[in-house]
Amino acid sequence: MYFDPVYWLFLAPPFLLGLYAQWKVKSSFGEMSNVPARMSGAMAARQMLDSAGLSDVNIELVNGHLSDHYDPRHKVLRLSPDVYGGQSMAAVGVACHEAGHAFQDAKGYAPLAIRNLAVPAANFGSGAGFSLLFLGLVFNFPALAVVGLVLFAGVVFFQVVNLPVEFNASSRAREELVSQGIIAGNEEKYVAKVLNAAALTYVAGTLQSVMMLLYYGMRVFGNQR
């Protein structure tokens, strides 16, 4: 199956885009880490949260590189060391992007709510769905393959819904950084460079999942004819 040239026709373009996106994130973050900011990432996120009345959202330091995320269940912003203490355009951009998710949570942003509801299905579908799909095709068991395909579709749905969530968080971050004086208007381009590179990784990942779903959908329903 994996030597099927049609498979690579479907998957090679998003795979290459994903490699480029990962390189772009690392290079952009590294470059913008050398452009100083007025405050650290944690301080910028704290100011952004407090200005919106979200003083109940805590900020914690976590291990890892670019492991930053917002936990909606515990109302906690978790920032990696380079972002938490980094006093650079890269650090404030990433930190305030994650603070943007706290804004979305507080305001009941619909795509975020849908994404959070889809998390269990996506987690289950990413493992069990693909396994059932693969076994159904290998052992020529169409019903099993269809079940796996449906479960994997849940993963694709999660990623598609996640795109506007991430884009909106970046947009909120860029607006707040300038309006609150954390960065100057002419410095917004530095933050945008990091956030746009990060957005490309979400686009590449979603495109790869969509193309994989289309390919296996073609295999499953094509075998039933």
HELIX and SHEET records of a PDB file:
HELIX    1   1 PRO A    5  MET A   32  1                                  28    
HELIX    2   2 GLY A   41  SER A   51  1                                  11    
HELIX    3   3 PRO A   81  TYR A   84  1                                   4    
HELIX    4   4 MET A   89  LYS A  107  1                                  19    
HELIX    5   5 ALA A  110  PHE A  124  1                                  15    
HELIX    6   6 GLY A  125  GLY A  129  3                                   5    
HELIX    7   7 PHE A  130  VAL A  138  1                                   9    
HELIX    8   8 PRO A  142  SER A  179  1                                  38    
HELIX    9   9 GLY A  185  GLU A  187  5                                   3    
HELIX   10  10 GLU A  188  ASN A  223  1                                  36    
SHEET    1   A 3 ASN A  58  LEU A  61  0                                        
SHEET    2   A 3 VAL A  76  LEU A  79  1                                        
SHEET    3   A 3 HIS A  69  ASP A  71 -1                                        
END                                                                             
